[in-house]
Amino acid sequence: RPSIASYHGNTNCLRTRERRRSTMNKATPSTMMDNNKGQLAVALPSHQPMPLLTKLLFYGVLPIALPVVVSYKMLTDKSYRLTTTSLFSLVNGATKKPCTDEWYFQDVGLLQKLWSLPSAAAYIQKSADTAPDSSSSDDDTPLLEYQVREGYCGSATQRCILKSLGYPANSIPDQKGGESKPDLWCEHVKQIAKESSHGGDDGIETTIVRGSDVTYEEFLSTLRQGLDNPNCRICCNYLRSALTGFELTGLWKFHPLFFVLKLYGGHFSPILGMVEQDDKEEKDNPFIAIFDTNHKYNGAYFVPCRRLYDAVSSIDVGSKKSRAIILVEKKSV
């Protein structure tokens, strides 16, 4: 156990649209931002066609094999059955009240506050003409990037974090798959940092904080400390569907592949910052800003910290451990 120390809004959809509209009108124009909606203008990934063998596996073999495997495990493995039931309850609850439908999800006012925070500004490379104490200019460059294909979220997150810590982009390997577990992710990111610096610095150290190993208060305290540390970045390994729900209605959510991905498929993305809620009753439930490496979610978004804690505390059926946040700290200043 590391030595570190639900959000239930009830927003009406019409009021949500009005609030979004009013804040969008206050946005400050900048070519750095996407259509004045408060998002950084991060380049979209080029189209990467799925290899033929992958298509055959994804659309031919797995839809047949997965129902058999899952049914067998549900019948014979009590732990698997309980975990799956718990995950379904979590995701189904998010389907009824997804964060994507809430006013705060990509609110322009919150996004403007976000980019003024040092923890988020670290992901913007200042141009030579930008004053050190000023906000971003049109010539600044986002250090964030989207994953180029499904399964590359862990590698994309590594590149975002390492670039923000000062490692040259051309010294960091291109994105790849396989970064699916926090332990493996940490091992690889440290190796990349070491090779990127050619031994020129003391490297980085990582700390895995699993949701099931800490209380909510400790989780929140860890986020605060990490985001306040200028030499620290935070990677989040979470069950995104615990925030967004199944995202499809009807019988689609029971399609074998869809069902498995939404219940068992974890995701990696960097955490950019924390914005406190105006509601005093929610002072211990601030909004956490995540840059989703999947471009379909249009960049940064906000989720209440308690909702994120639930998503990070969800169990990975493969490792039988909960998901985690990972603190990545550069040793040398």
KEROFI-977210 format. One record per residue (C-alpha): residue number from 0; residue in one letter; x, y, z. Coordinates in steps of 0.001 Angstrom, whole numbers. Example, Ala and Ser with C-alpha at 12.3 -4.5 7.8 and 13.67 -1.06 7.14 Angstrom:
<pts>
<pt resi="0" resn="A" c1="12300" c2="-4500" c3="7800"/>
<pt resi="1" resn="S" c1="13670" c2="-1060" c3="7140"/>
</pts>
This chain:
<pts>
<pt resi="0" resn="R" c1="0" c2="0" c3="0"/>
<pt resi="1" resn="P" c1="1584" c2="3320" c3="-1001"/>
<pt resi="2" resn="S" c1="2313" c2="5703" c3="1842"/>
<pt resi="3" resn="I" c1="74" c2="8480" c3="547"/>
<pt resi="4" resn="A" c1="-2602" c2="9884" c3="1755"/>
<pt resi="5" resn="S" c1="-20192" c2="9664" c3="-6944"/>
<pt resi="6" resn="Y" c1="-20627" c2="12400" c3="-8376"/>
<pt resi="7" resn="H" c1="-24401" c2="12493" c3="-8813"/>
<pt resi="8" resn="G" c1="-25316" c2="15638" c3="-10723"/>
<pt resi="9" resn="N" c1="-28828" c2="16188" c3="-11874"/>
<pt resi="10" resn="T" c1="-28330" c2="18596" c3="-14807"/>
<pt resi="11" resn="N" c1="-31126" c2="19100" c3="-17253"/>
<pt resi="12" resn="C" c1="-30090" c2="18528" c3="-20905"/>
<pt resi="13" resn="L" c1="-31552" c2="21841" c3="-22082"/>
<pt resi="14" resn="R" c1="-29750" c2="23754" c3="-19347"/>
<pt resi="15" resn="T" c1="-26581" c2="21880" c3="-20300"/>
<pt resi="16" resn="R" c1="-26734" c2="23099" c3="-23904"/>
<pt resi="17" resn="E" c1="-27445" c2="26674" c3="-22811"/>
<pt resi="18" resn="R" c1="-24543" c2="26664" c3="-20381"/>
<pt resi="19" resn="R" c1="-22186" c2="25290" c3="-23022"/>
<pt resi="20" resn="R" c1="-23358" c2="27926" c3="-25501"/>
<pt resi="21" resn="S" c1="-22846" c2="30784" c3="-23072"/>
<pt resi="22" resn="T" c1="-19320" c2="29729" c3="-22168"/>
<pt resi="23" resn="M" c1="-18351" c2="29157" c3="-25797"/>
<pt resi="24" resn="N" c1="-19141" c2="32785" c3="-26552"/>
<pt resi="25" resn="K" c1="-16524" c2="33853" c3="-23995"/>
<pt resi="26" resn="A" c1="-13675" c2="31865" c3="-25547"/>
<pt resi="27" resn="T" c1="-10529" c2="33719" c3="-26529"/>
<pt resi="28" resn="P" c1="-9676" c2="33178" c3="-30227"/>
<pt resi="29" resn="S" c1="-6357" c2="31462" c3="-30919"/>
<pt resi="30" resn="T" c1="-5130" c2="29257" c3="-33745"/>
<pt resi="31" resn="M" c1="-3665" c2="27142" c3="-30956"/>
<pt resi="32" resn="M" c1="-7218" c2="26243" c3="-30005"/>
<pt resi="33" resn="D" c1="-9716" c2="24186" c3="-31977"/>
<pt resi="34" resn="N" c1="-12469" c2="26444" c3="-33338"/>
<pt resi="35" resn="N" c1="-12399" c2="28560" c3="-30175"/>
<pt resi="36" resn="K" c1="-13798" c2="25662" c3="-28138"/>
<pt resi="37" resn="G" c1="-10951" c2="25702" c3="-25684"/>
<pt resi="38" resn="Q" c1="-9196" c2="22626" c3="-27052"/>
<pt resi="39" resn="L" c1="-5591" c2="22509" c3="-28166"/>
<pt resi="40" resn="A" c1="-5224" c2="22030" c3="-31906"/>
<pt resi="41" resn="V" c1="-3679" c2="18567" c3="-31702"/>
<pt resi="42" resn="A" c1="-3062" c2="16991" c3="-35103"/>
<pt resi="43" resn="L" c1="-5361" c2="14108" c3="-35953"/>
<pt resi="44" resn="P" c1="-3641" c2="10777" c3="-36594"/>
<pt resi="45" resn="S" c1="-3263" c2="9602" c3="-40171"/>
<pt resi="46" resn="H" c1="-5506" c2="6728" c3="-41188"/>
<pt resi="47" resn="Q" c1="-3995" c2="3370" c3="-40317"/>
<pt resi="48" resn="P" c1="-5807" c2="548" c3="-42143"/>
<pt resi="49" resn="M" c1="-6338" c2="-2585" c3="-40094"/>
<pt resi="50" resn="P" c1="-4166" c2="-5494" c3="-41339"/>
<pt resi="51" resn="L" c1="-6106" c2="-8311" c3="-43011"/>
<pt resi="52" resn="L" c1="-5190" c2="-10897" c3="-40382"/>
<pt resi="53" resn="T" c1="-6308" c2="-8544" c3="-37624"/>
<pt resi="54" resn="K" c1="-9621" c2="-8019" c3="-39414"/>
<pt resi="55" resn="L" c1="-10142" c2="-11761" c3="-39697"/>
<pt resi="56" resn="L" c1="-9362" c2="-12207" c3="-36017"/>
<pt resi="57" resn="F" c1="-11477" c2="-9263" c3="-34897"/>
<pt resi="58" resn="Y" c1="-14534" c2="-9884" c3="-37067"/>
<pt resi="59" resn="G" c1="-14301" c2="-13621" c3="-37711"/>
<pt resi="60" resn="V" c1="-12643" c2="-15600" c3="-34925"/>
<pt resi="61" resn="L" c1="-13321" c2="-13536" c3="-31790"/>
<pt resi="62" resn="P" c1="-17120" c2="-13142" c3="-32219"/>
<pt resi="63" resn="I" c1="-17325" c2="-16937" c3="-32247"/>
<pt resi="64" resn="A" c1="-14712" c2="-17763" c3="-29610"/>
<pt resi="65" resn="L" c1="-15423" c2="-15061" c3="-27025"/>
<pt resi="66" resn="P" c1="-18997" c2="-16082" c3="-26134"/>
<pt resi="67" resn="V" c1="-17756" c2="-19604" c3="-25483"/>
<pt resi="68" resn="V" c1="-14823" c2="-18468" c3="-23324"/>
<pt resi="69" resn="V" c1="-16808" c2="-15896" c3="-21363"/>
<pt resi="70" resn="S" c1="-19707" c2="-18300" c3="-20784"/>
<pt resi="71" resn="Y" c1="-17342" c2="-20999" c3="-19566"/>
<pt resi="72" resn="K" c1="-15579" c2="-18611" c3="-17174"/>
<pt resi="73" resn="M" c1="-18893" c2="-17287" c3="-15864"/>
<pt resi="74" resn="L" c1="-20052" c2="-20819" c3="-15085"/>
<pt resi="75" resn="T" c1="-16836" c2="-22190" c3="-13600"/>
<pt resi="76" resn="D" c1="-15012" c2="-19253" c3="-11993"/>
<pt resi="77" resn="K" c1="-16812" c2="-17532" c3="-9133"/>
<pt resi="78" resn="S" c1="-14260" c2="-14717" c3="-8877"/>
<pt resi="79" resn="Y" c1="-14566" c2="-13996" c3="-12600"/>
<pt resi="80" resn="R" c1="-18361" c2="-14054" c3="-12341"/>
<pt resi="81" resn="L" c1="-18411" c2="-11607" c3="-9419"/>
<pt resi="82" resn="T" c1="-15932" c2="-9280" c3="-11120"/>
<pt resi="83" resn="T" c1="-17856" c2="-9292" c3="-14384"/>
<pt resi="84" resn="T" c1="-21124" c2="-8619" c3="-12570"/>
<pt resi="85" resn="S" c1="-19537" c2="-5709" c3="-10719"/>
<pt resi="86" resn="L" c1="-18082" c2="-4269" c3="-13924"/>
<pt resi="87" resn="F" c1="-21401" c2="-4566" c3="-15724"/>
<pt resi="88" resn="S" c1="-23146" c2="-2746" c3="-12890"/>
<pt resi="89" resn="L" c1="-20544" c2="45" c3="-13008"/>
<pt resi="90" resn="V" c1="-20718" c2="514" c3="-16778"/>
<pt resi="91" resn="N" c1="-24483" c2="149" c3="-16928"/>
<pt resi="92" resn="G" c1="-24809" c2="2846" c3="-14262"/>
<pt resi="93" resn="A" c1="-22567" c2="5126" c3="-16328"/>
<pt resi="94" resn="T" c1="-24758" c2="4428" c3="-19361"/>
<pt resi="95" resn="K" c1="-27718" c2="5929" c3="-17508"/>
<pt resi="96" resn="K" c1="-25706" c2="9010" c3="-16519"/>
<pt resi="97" resn="P" c1="-22615" c2="9365" c3="-18744"/>
<pt resi="98" resn="C" c1="-20129" c2="12131" c3="-18090"/>
<pt resi="99" resn="T" c1="-20325" c2="12992" c3="-21787"/>
<pt resi="100" resn="D" c1="-23853" c2="14354" c3="-21262"/>
<pt resi="101" resn="E" c1="-22923" c2="16609" c3="-18348"/>
<pt resi="102" resn="W" c1="-22308" c2="20354" c3="-18685"/>
<pt resi="103" resn="Y" c1="-18755" c2="20120" c3="-17401"/>
<pt resi="104" resn="F" c1="-17469" c2="17446" c3="-19809"/>
<pt resi="105" resn="Q" c1="-15830" c2="19829" c3="-22314"/>
<pt resi="106" resn="D" c1="-16996" c2="23144" c3="-20935"/>
<pt resi="107" resn="V" c1="-15049" c2="26027" c3="-22498"/>
<pt resi="108" resn="G" c1="-14814" c2="27966" c3="-19246"/>
<pt resi="109" resn="L" c1="-13260" c2="24999" c3="-17476"/>
<pt resi="110" resn="L" c1="-10899" c2="24387" c3="-20391"/>
<pt resi="111" resn="Q" c1="-9683" c2="27983" c3="-20232"/>
<pt resi="112" resn="K" c1="-8955" c2="27555" c3="-16544"/>
<pt resi="113" resn="L" c1="-7181" c2="24286" c3="-17301"/>
<pt resi="114" resn="W" c1="-4655" c2="25715" c3="-19774"/>
<pt resi="115" resn="S" c1="-3686" c2="28401" c3="-17277"/>
<pt resi="116" resn="L" c1="-2550" c2="25713" c3="-14824"/>
<pt resi="117" resn="P" c1="1179" c2="24830" c3="-14763"/>
<pt resi="118" resn="S" c1="339" c2="21114" c3="-14869"/>
<pt resi="119" resn="A" c1="-1470" c2="21555" c3="-18206"/>
<pt resi="120" resn="A" c1="849" c2="24231" c3="-19599"/>
<pt resi="121" resn="A" c1="3663" c2="21676" c3="-19318"/>
<pt resi="122" resn="Y" c1="2109" c2="19955" c3="-22347"/>
<pt resi="123" resn="I" c1="2557" c2="23086" c3="-24496"/>
<pt resi="124" resn="Q" c1="5934" c2="23898" c3="-26020"/>
<pt resi="125" resn="K" c1="6458" c2="27643" c3="-25889"/>
<pt resi="126" resn="S" c1="7749" c2="29369" c3="-28979"/>
<pt resi="127" resn="A" c1="10819" c2="31577" c3="-28782"/>
<pt resi="128" resn="D" c1="8598" c2="34658" c3="-29048"/>
<pt resi="129" resn="T" c1="6348" c2="33740" c3="-26124"/>
<pt resi="130" resn="A" c1="7121" c2="35479" c3="-22850"/>
<pt resi="131" resn="P" c1="7828" c2="32974" c3="-20047"/>
<pt resi="132" resn="D" c1="5079" c2="34382" c3="-17816"/>
<pt resi="133" resn="S" c1="2438" c2="34718" c3="-20547"/>
<pt resi="134" resn="S" c1="-317" c2="32388" c3="-21657"/>
<pt resi="135" resn="S" c1="2" c2="30376" c3="-24861"/>
<pt resi="136" resn="S" c1="427" c2="32111" c3="-28207"/>
<pt resi="137" resn="D" c1="-529" c2="31078" c3="-31718"/>
<pt resi="138" resn="D" c1="3027" c2="29892" c3="-32403"/>
<pt resi="139" resn="D" c1="3193" c2="27499" c3="-29449"/>
<pt resi="140" resn="T" c1="3112" c2="23760" c3="-30117"/>
<pt resi="141" resn="P" c1="1054" c2="21116" c3="-28283"/>
<pt resi="142" resn="L" c1="3157" c2="18271" c3="-26946"/>
<pt resi="143" resn="L" c1="109" c2="16043" c3="-26839"/>
<pt resi="144" resn="E" c1="-702" c2="13489" c3="-29516"/>
<pt resi="145" resn="Y" c1="-3441" c2="11003" c3="-30319"/>
<pt resi="146" resn="Q" c1="-2953" c2="7270" c3="-30637"/>
<pt resi="147" resn="V" c1="-2545" c2="6221" c3="-34259"/>
<pt resi="148" resn="R" c1="-4685" c2="3111" c3="-33891"/>
<pt resi="149" resn="E" c1="-6648" c2="1064" c3="-31355"/>
<pt resi="150" resn="G" c1="-4394" c2="-470" c3="-28698"/>
<pt resi="151" resn="Y" c1="-1697" c2="2221" c3="-28946"/>
<pt resi="152" resn="C" c1="-3036" c2="4401" c3="-26108"/>
<pt resi="153" resn="G" c1="-310" c2="3370" c3="-23649"/>
<pt resi="154" resn="S" c1="2477" c2="4206" c3="-26063"/>
<pt resi="155" resn="A" c1="844" c2="7513" c3="-27058"/>
<pt resi="156" resn="T" c1="594" c2="8452" c3="-23369"/>
<pt resi="157" resn="Q" c1="4283" c2="7669" c3="-22874"/>
<pt resi="158" resn="R" c1="5197" c2="9986" c3="-25720"/>
<pt resi="159" resn="C" c1="2987" c2="12800" c3="-24385"/>
<pt resi="160" resn="I" c1="4463" c2="12564" c3="-20902"/>
<pt resi="161" resn="L" c1="8099" c2="12219" c3="-21950"/>
<pt resi="162" resn="K" c1="7870" c2="15153" c3="-24360"/>
<pt resi="163" resn="S" c1="6351" c2="17295" c3="-21611"/>
<pt resi="164" resn="L" c1="9299" c2="16372" c3="-19358"/>
<pt resi="165" resn="G" c1="11741" c2="17697" c3="-21945"/>
<pt resi="166" resn="Y" c1="12729" c2="14569" c3="-23865"/>
<pt resi="167" resn="P" c1="13079" c2="15347" c3="-27607"/>
<pt resi="168" resn="A" c1="10242" c2="13909" c3="-29688"/>
<pt resi="169" resn="N" c1="12661" c2="12540" c3="-32288"/>
<pt resi="170" resn="S" c1="14460" c2="10501" c3="-29619"/>
<pt resi="171" resn="I" c1="11274" c2="8766" c3="-28450"/>
<pt resi="172" resn="P" c1="10204" c2="5619" c3="-30351"/>
<pt resi="173" resn="D" c1="7095" c2="5725" c3="-32505"/>
<pt resi="174" resn="Q" c1="3859" c2="4475" c3="-31034"/>
<pt resi="175" resn="K" c1="3293" c2="751" c3="-30776"/>
<pt resi="176" resn="G" c1="918" c2="-1680" c3="-29111"/>
<pt resi="177" resn="G" c1="1484" c2="-3843" c3="-26068"/>
<pt resi="178" resn="E" c1="1476" c2="-1252" c3="-23260"/>
<pt resi="179" resn="S" c1="-1515" c2="-2844" c3="-21586"/>
<pt resi="180" resn="K" c1="-504" c2="-3177" c3="-17910"/>
<pt resi="181" resn="P" c1="765" c2="-502" c3="-15474"/>
<pt resi="182" resn="D" c1="3841" c2="-2545" c3="-14489"/>
<pt resi="183" resn="L" c1="4896" c2="-3081" c3="-18094"/>
<pt resi="184" resn="W" c1="4084" c2="536" c3="-18940"/>
<pt resi="185" resn="C" c1="6419" c2="1742" c3="-16163"/>
<pt resi="186" resn="E" c1="9209" c2="-580" c3="-17214"/>
<pt resi="187" resn="H" c1="9064" c2="637" c3="-20796"/>
<pt resi="188" resn="V" c1="8731" c2="4363" c3="-20073"/>
<pt resi="189" resn="K" c1="11829" c2="4272" c3="-17844"/>
<pt resi="190" resn="Q" c1="13755" c2="2425" c3="-20516"/>
<pt resi="191" resn="I" c1="12685" c2="4933" c3="-23183"/>
<pt resi="192" resn="A" c1="13712" c2="7879" c3="-20972"/>
<pt resi="193" resn="K" c1="17114" c2="6339" c3="-20327"/>
<pt resi="194" resn="E" c1="17775" c2="5682" c3="-23999"/>
<pt resi="195" resn="S" c1="16390" c2="9068" c3="-25048"/>
<pt resi="196" resn="S" c1="18748" c2="10994" c3="-22757"/>
<pt resi="197" resn="H" c1="21753" c2="8784" c3="-23594"/>
<pt resi="198" resn="G" c1="22569" c2="8751" c3="-19895"/>
<pt resi="199" resn="G" c1="22572" c2="12552" c3="-19799"/>
<pt resi="200" resn="D" c1="20250" c2="12795" c3="-16799"/>
<pt resi="201" resn="D" c1="19204" c2="10711" c3="-13825"/>
<pt resi="202" resn="G" c1="16168" c2="9373" c3="-15653"/>
<pt resi="203" resn="I" c1="12677" c2="9068" c3="-14240"/>
<pt resi="204" resn="E" c1="11048" c2="7128" c3="-11460"/>
<pt resi="205" resn="T" c1="7507" c2="5797" c3="-11479"/>
<pt resi="206" resn="T" c1="5006" c2="5088" c3="-8720"/>
<pt resi="207" resn="I" c1="1946" c2="2926" c3="-9338"/>
<pt resi="208" resn="V" c1="-1074" c2="3806" c3="-7204"/>
<pt resi="209" resn="R" c1="-3829" c2="1245" c3="-7687"/>
<pt resi="210" resn="G" c1="-7357" c2="2385" c3="-7008"/>
<pt resi="211" resn="S" c1="-8147" c2="-602" c3="-4799"/>
<pt resi="212" resn="D" c1="-5078" c2="40" c3="-2620"/>
<pt resi="213" resn="V" c1="-6019" c2="3539" c3="-1496"/>
<pt resi="214" resn="T" c1="-9039" c2="5320" c3="-94"/>
<pt resi="215" resn="Y" c1="-10697" c2="8065" c3="-2095"/>
<pt resi="216" resn="E" c1="-9087" c2="10686" c3="151"/>
<pt resi="217" resn="E" c1="-5643" c2="9210" c3="-503"/>
<pt resi="218" resn="F" c1="-6369" c2="9045" c3="-4224"/>
<pt resi="219" resn="L" c1="-7333" c2="12736" c3="-4290"/>
<pt resi="220" resn="S" c1="-4307" c2="13694" c3="-2193"/>
<pt resi="221" resn="T" c1="-1999" c2="11808" c3="-4554"/>
<pt resi="222" resn="L" c1="-3449" c2="13622" c3="-7565"/>
<pt resi="223" resn="R" c1="-3031" c2="16999" c3="-5870"/>
<pt resi="224" resn="Q" c1="580" c2="16312" c3="-4917"/>
<pt resi="225" resn="G" c1="1483" c2="14961" c3="-8340"/>
<pt resi="226" resn="L" c1="-105" c2="17843" c3="-10232"/>
<pt resi="227" resn="D" c1="1541" c2="20404" c3="-7921"/>
<pt resi="228" resn="N" c1="4991" c2="18914" c3="-8591"/>
<pt resi="229" resn="P" c1="6522" c2="20576" c3="-11712"/>
<pt resi="230" resn="N" c1="8747" c2="17530" c3="-12295"/>
<pt resi="231" resn="C" c1="5860" c2="15051" c3="-12131"/>
<pt resi="232" resn="R" c1="3303" c2="13899" c3="-14694"/>
<pt resi="233" resn="I" c1="382" c2="11523" c3="-14145"/>
<pt resi="234" resn="C" c1="-656" c2="8665" c3="-16403"/>
<pt resi="235" resn="C" c1="-4129" c2="7278" c3="-15858"/>
<pt resi="236" resn="N" c1="-5009" c2="3643" c3="-16559"/>
<pt resi="237" resn="Y" c1="-8781" c2="3485" c3="-16220"/>
<pt resi="238" resn="L" c1="-11960" c2="1866" c3="-17471"/>
<pt resi="239" resn="R" c1="-13275" c2="4663" c3="-19685"/>
<pt resi="240" resn="S" c1="-16694" c2="3058" c3="-20052"/>
<pt resi="241" resn="A" c1="-17140" c2="3589" c3="-16285"/>
<pt resi="242" resn="L" c1="-17341" c2="7284" c3="-17229"/>
<pt resi="243" resn="T" c1="-19041" c2="7161" c3="-20623"/>
<pt resi="244" resn="G" c1="-21186" c2="4025" c3="-20361"/>
<pt resi="245" resn="F" c1="-21754" c2="1507" c3="-23145"/>
<pt resi="246" resn="E" c1="-22256" c2="4391" c3="-25603"/>
<pt resi="247" resn="L" c1="-24632" c2="2298" c3="-27695"/>
<pt resi="248" resn="T" c1="-28196" c2="1335" c3="-26923"/>
<pt resi="249" resn="G" c1="-30299" c2="-1742" c3="-27473"/>
<pt resi="250" resn="L" c1="-28842" c2="-5169" c3="-28108"/>
<pt resi="251" resn="W" c1="-25544" c2="-3773" c3="-29428"/>
<pt resi="252" resn="K" c1="-24109" c2="-3721" c3="-25927"/>
<pt resi="253" resn="F" c1="-24493" c2="-7503" c3="-25774"/>
<pt resi="254" resn="H" c1="-22490" c2="-8101" c3="-28957"/>
<pt resi="255" resn="P" c1="-19550" c2="-10297" c3="-27812"/>
<pt resi="256" resn="L" c1="-16732" c2="-7970" c3="-28900"/>
<pt resi="257" resn="F" c1="-18522" c2="-4823" c3="-27809"/>
<pt resi="258" resn="F" c1="-19396" c2="-6369" c3="-24452"/>
<pt resi="259" resn="V" c1="-15813" c2="-7510" c3="-23803"/>
<pt resi="260" resn="L" c1="-14211" c2="-4217" c3="-24830"/>
<pt resi="261" resn="K" c1="-16514" c2="-2128" c3="-22677"/>
<pt resi="262" resn="L" c1="-16261" c2="-4324" c3="-19586"/>
<pt resi="263" resn="Y" c1="-12666" c2="-5485" c3="-19761"/>
<pt resi="264" resn="G" c1="-10824" c2="-3008" c3="-21997"/>
<pt resi="265" resn="G" c1="-8693" c2="-539" c3="-20061"/>
<pt resi="266" resn="H" c1="-7351" c2="2723" c3="-21447"/>
<pt resi="267" resn="F" c1="-4284" c2="4946" c3="-20919"/>
<pt resi="268" resn="S" c1="-4256" c2="8757" c3="-21079"/>
<pt resi="269" resn="P" c1="-2397" c2="11596" c3="-19347"/>
<pt resi="270" resn="I" c1="-4050" c2="13616" c3="-16590"/>
<pt resi="271" resn="L" c1="-3559" c2="17328" c3="-17279"/>
<pt resi="272" resn="G" c1="-4873" c2="19077" c3="-14220"/>
<pt resi="273" resn="M" c1="-7505" c2="19684" c3="-11584"/>
<pt resi="274" resn="V" c1="-10144" c2="22420" c3="-11476"/>
<pt resi="275" resn="E" c1="-12050" c2="22956" c3="-8247"/>
<pt resi="276" resn="Q" c1="-15840" c2="22970" c3="-8319"/>
<pt resi="277" resn="D" c1="-17696" c2="26174" c3="-7430"/>
<pt resi="278" resn="D" c1="-20171" c2="24214" c3="-5323"/>
<pt resi="279" resn="K" c1="-18799" c2="24225" c3="-1772"/>
<pt resi="280" resn="E" c1="-20511" c2="20909" c3="-1102"/>
<pt resi="281" resn="E" c1="-18292" c2="19398" c3="-3805"/>
<pt resi="282" resn="K" c1="-14984" c2="20794" c3="-2533"/>
<pt resi="283" resn="D" c1="-13665" c2="17242" c3="-2120"/>
<pt resi="284" resn="N" c1="-14804" c2="16269" c3="-5610"/>
<pt resi="285" resn="P" c1="-12900" c2="18516" c3="-8055"/>
<pt resi="286" resn="F" c1="-12989" c2="18117" c3="-11814"/>
<pt resi="287" resn="I" c1="-10061" c2="16117" c3="-13188"/>
<pt resi="288" resn="A" c1="-8917" c2="16933" c3="-16719"/>
<pt resi="289" resn="I" c1="-7912" c2="14003" c3="-18924"/>
<pt resi="290" resn="F" c1="-6487" c2="14262" c3="-22417"/>
<pt resi="291" resn="D" c1="-8026" c2="11251" c3="-24114"/>
<pt resi="292" resn="T" c1="-5505" c2="9752" c3="-26535"/>
<pt resi="293" resn="N" c1="-8425" c2="8493" c3="-28637"/>
<pt resi="294" resn="H" c1="-9228" c2="11359" c3="-31009"/>
<pt resi="295" resn="K" c1="-12907" c2="10351" c3="-31125"/>
<pt resi="296" resn="Y" c1="-13309" c2="12083" c3="-27758"/>
<pt resi="297" resn="N" c1="-11990" c2="15396" c3="-29108"/>
<pt resi="298" resn="G" c1="-9122" c2="16026" c3="-26708"/>
<pt resi="299" resn="A" c1="-9343" c2="17087" c3="-23092"/>
<pt resi="300" resn="Y" c1="-12410" c2="16533" c3="-20948"/>
<pt resi="301" resn="F" c1="-13414" c2="16761" c3="-17308"/>
<pt resi="302" resn="V" c1="-14776" c2="14149" c3="-14942"/>
<pt resi="303" resn="P" c1="-15536" c2="14447" c3="-11221"/>
<pt resi="304" resn="C" c1="-12762" c2="12924" c3="-9160"/>
<pt resi="305" resn="R" c1="-15085" c2="10410" c3="-7487"/>
<pt resi="306" resn="R" c1="-16173" c2="9086" c3="-10873"/>
<pt resi="307" resn="L" c1="-12539" c2="8764" c3="-11924"/>
<pt resi="308" resn="Y" c1="-11723" c2="6935" c3="-8685"/>
<pt resi="309" resn="D" c1="-14394" c2="4366" c3="-9533"/>
<pt resi="310" resn="A" c1="-12981" c2="3971" c3="-13049"/>
<pt resi="311" resn="V" c1="-9446" c2="3486" c3="-11703"/>
<pt resi="312" resn="S" c1="-10615" c2="1105" c3="-8976"/>
<pt resi="313" resn="S" c1="-12211" c2="-1239" c3="-11515"/>
<pt resi="314" resn="I" c1="-10639" c2="-4678" c3="-11763"/>
<pt resi="315" resn="D" c1="-8628" c2="-5841" c3="-14754"/>
<pt resi="316" resn="V" c1="-9806" c2="-9447" c3="-15191"/>
<pt resi="317" resn="G" c1="-6505" c2="-10375" c3="-16807"/>
<pt resi="318" resn="S" c1="-4266" c2="-9425" c3="-13892"/>
<pt resi="319" resn="K" c1="-7000" c2="-9585" c3="-11225"/>
<pt resi="320" resn="K" c1="-5697" c2="-6247" c3="-9977"/>
<pt resi="321" resn="S" c1="-7348" c2="-2862" c3="-10119"/>
<pt resi="322" resn="R" c1="-6285" c2="-231" c3="-12586"/>
<pt resi="323" resn="A" c1="-4073" c2="2628" c3="-11463"/>
<pt resi="324" resn="I" c1="-2706" c2="6105" c3="-11775"/>
<pt resi="325" resn="I" c1="1034" c2="6257" c3="-12383"/>
<pt resi="326" resn="L" c1="3204" c2="9111" c3="-11151"/>
<pt resi="327" resn="V" c1="6137" c2="9759" c3="-13495"/>
<pt resi="328" resn="E" c1="8769" c2="12003" c3="-11960"/>
<pt resi="329" resn="K" c1="11931" c2="13264" c3="-13587"/>
<pt resi="330" resn="K" c1="14792" c2="12881" c3="-11150"/>
<pt resi="331" resn="S" c1="17012" c2="15657" c3="-12449"/>
<pt resi="332" resn="V" c1="15766" c2="19236" c3="-12460"/>
</pts>
